[in-house]
Amino acid sequence: MVKNLKYTRNIGIMAHIDAGKTTTTERILFYTGITHRMGEVHDGAATMDWMVQEQERGITISSAATTAFWKYNNEDFKINIIDTPGHVDFTVEVERSLRVLDGAVAVFCAVGGVEPQSETVWRQADRYKVPRIAFVNKMDRSGADFLTVVSQIHEKLGANPVPLQIPIGSEENFRGVVDLISMKAVIWHEDKLGVTYDLTDIPGELAEEAHEWRGRLIESVADADDTILEQFLENPESITNEQLIAAIRKAAISMSIVPVMCGAAFKNKGIQRLLDAIVSFLPSPLDIDAVKGINPRNDETVERRPDNTEPLAALAFKIATDPFVGRLAFLRVYSGKVQAGSNVLNVRTGRKERINRLYQMHANKQNPKDVIEAGDICAAVGFKDLRTGDTLCDEKKPILLESINFPEPVIGVAIEPKTQADMDKLGVALNKLAEEDPTFKVKYDDQSGQTLINGMGELHLEILVDRLKREFKVECNQGPPQVAYKEAITVAVEHREVFRKQTGGRGKFADIIVRISPADEGHSGLQFIDEVKGGNIPKEFIPSVQKGFREAMQNGVLAGYPVENLKVELLDGSFHGVDSDSLSFEIAAKQAFRHALPKTRPVLLEPIMKVEVVTPEEYMGDVISDFNKRRGHVEKMEGKAGARIIRAKVPLAEQFGYVTVLRTLTSGRATSTMEFSHYERVSDDISKKILESATGRKESA
């Protein structure tokens, strides 16, 4: 057990799909002694890809957590690792992992370089200010080019990549690296699975290049360290390896540089050196500032340092259902200690929760623990009402940590259980899946009697339906995919709504005058402004008006799609001393929404996807003309390693089944990636067709 937090690292492995994240993690587990044989993704035997669906498809779906130990400079380090998915449909897994990590290893393919999802995860890491190391993997592949990837990290990601190594040979001749800190060559033994290596002098043909890159390395870190800068100007030779390592660490943690390593995880080359770099250059919980939060009792900002003596503050960043122990909540403990059998406060619900058991995780296996200390990551069992993003803390010293923002789902399918027995199980199963995955939403359509499930993409929903079948034994029929449209208003209107209902005895009365308009720039959801003067509407009824509008926004007036944002100014109104109550004003607000919105010239919005296709040159014309047929807009074309990259924005409605069409067009030689970009107004003629089919669906149901 590592007692000093200085020796703990909480890191994530992140990358574009197929860059080799899971293979890299498997090798880390092997070298740190957690596993004794290396699982391969392509064999479906990777330790971290423990879900059946992951093993079948060779992709990571759920972020898996594990703890490993590594000895470096005679010190024992504890590394909590989270292997995150690369596929854009599971971007939520990356988002919630980065929220609780102190550092990350960004894996890049030496052939593919910086790919679309690499940019997405990089932006997420920027948002959470996570320092990172880059690892250029697959150096043994045909077309591998280390320096091109380094320049792409600079150009496409706007980072400052600084190589700590340069490769010796490439493609099938890749056999080692030059370490620019020690100025030694590291040559791996092919016959020993890369477990052993020789430290030798730098090969003569690389000596000049190595000295040039070492000079650049020192220049880059000199900006972050004045002592190194002085020595560099006066006598560069006097800089010791220890000074250089300390300066690189300082610059990496301040995010002024991104140290770059290289290797071939599948051939076991470069992983031990990567582990050395993780413990040398990525921050411990002590290097990160105290976590800030809000005291829910007085709304003041409070801080918690990573110290066992501080009051408890922990964030639940993932909920998972385990067949043996039930609901597992993954926690990052920022301060204080969590003890098995103790009670903690859930700030969102304001209720106490009991922690029955604590575990240190290894993929889907658990090692029981009595206490988890500050700075650590663990899993806990026993919570009754816990969601992703909830803060758990000491009930006497409450703190609310910043939650995690999740994107809205853009695609849905209607599902129906095959039998009555499945019907009963479906609700329970969907609730469990929705608890685990905040980007998965379930809606019951009262008019059609259908259950609609919404997610981030076709693959996302496919996996969820597959899990319903396998884990929960629920057989379902599913309809064709449906796009998650939204509605928006284009002009402002003023409206007066009087709600009056007289039954025997006490009646209902509310009178409101509102101005409804598009929300101001930068506002999403409901922007509500109270401008009532002189108590014409009592203060206690105003939140009910706001609630009425917020709830009404879930169903727009065109075809029942949600209204994305709205500005409502409550100008005036009146009330009745006996008949008015909160419910009357809430109903008045909902009716005002229904009656006023048709006058605001509402329009339909559709999700637009950012698509990138990598295709051989000869198929470029076919791919572009296909985009034009799909109402797509080609934004950029560039060449890369004998192929063409086409970037375009295309409506999601036109993209169903695109992968199959692309395979046909290019004889299976092109690849594509797609992620959500933004919502955009639909043209009038297409809007008309969408609304007709939406109305037709409801009538036939």
Beta strands, then each sheet from edge to edge (+ up, - down):
strand 1: 8-15
strand 2: 64-72
strand 3: 75-83
strand 4: 103-109
strand 5: 132-137
strand 6: 161-163
strand 7: 165-168
strand 8: 176-179
strand 9: 184-188
strand 10: 197-200
strand 11: 258-262
strand 12: 291-295
strand 13: 300-304
strand 14: 313-322
strand 15: 326-335
strand 16: 338-339
strand 17: 343-346
strand 18: 351-354
strand 19: 357-362
strand 20: 365-369
strand 21: 371-372
strand 22: 377-381
strand 23: 391-393
strand 24: 400-401
strand 25: 411-417
strand 26: 441-445
strand 27: 450-455
strand 28: 476-478
strand 29: 482-483
strand 30: 486-488
strand 31: 493-501
strand 32: 508-517
strand 33: 525-530
strand 34: 565-574
strand 35: 603-616
strand 36: 633-640
strand 37: 643-651
strand 38: 671-681
sheet 1: 2+ 3- 1- 4- 5- 11- 6-
sheet 2: 7+ 8- 9+ 10-
sheet 3: 13+ 12- 24+
sheet 4: 18+ 17- 23+ 14- 15+ 22- 19+ 20-
sheet 5: 16+ 21-
sheet 6: 26+ 27- 25+ 28-
sheet 7: 26+ 27- 25+ 29-
sheet 8: 30+ 35- 37+ 36-
sheet 9: 30+ 35- 38+
sheet 10: 31+ 32- 34+ 33+
end
